[in-house]
Amino acid sequence: NLLLFARLRLGAWRPDPAVDALERELDIAEIRDTPVSRCSTGQVQRLALARALLGEPSALVLDEPTRSMDERSRRLAWDAIDRRPDVALVLATHDRGEARRCGVELALRVAGADAGRARA
């Protein structure tokens, strides 16, 4: 799965060092040959983040990026994001602690919804 996305995004069909590095960084090397349908939800989330990080993106739009992850996997995910301080981040989350973790310096505006109505 990750090699396919590397091919689409980077044009690299052969094994790519970026893929290997992301597999190690997010601890998904053990599922390399496992069909996505047989992976846990947390593994699928880490795989999705790895795909998003391919090719050194300038921005990430993350919707509940650590949903269904255990604490260790959450740490791996946020560490991977933190190692890319120049990446702009748009985060949608129900977890206020996770939103606060991003820090005020990253947000120009924090918006929320209450009973279907937007509030700032």
PyMOL commands that set and color helices and strands:
alter all, ss='L'
color gray80, all
select helices_A, chain A and resi 2-10+17-25+29-31+36-38+41-53+71-82+96-101+104-106
alter helices_A, ss='H'
color red, helices_A
select strands_A, chain A and resi 59-63+88-92+112-114+117-119
alter strands_A, ss='S'
color yellow, strands_A
deselect
rebuild
show_as cartoon
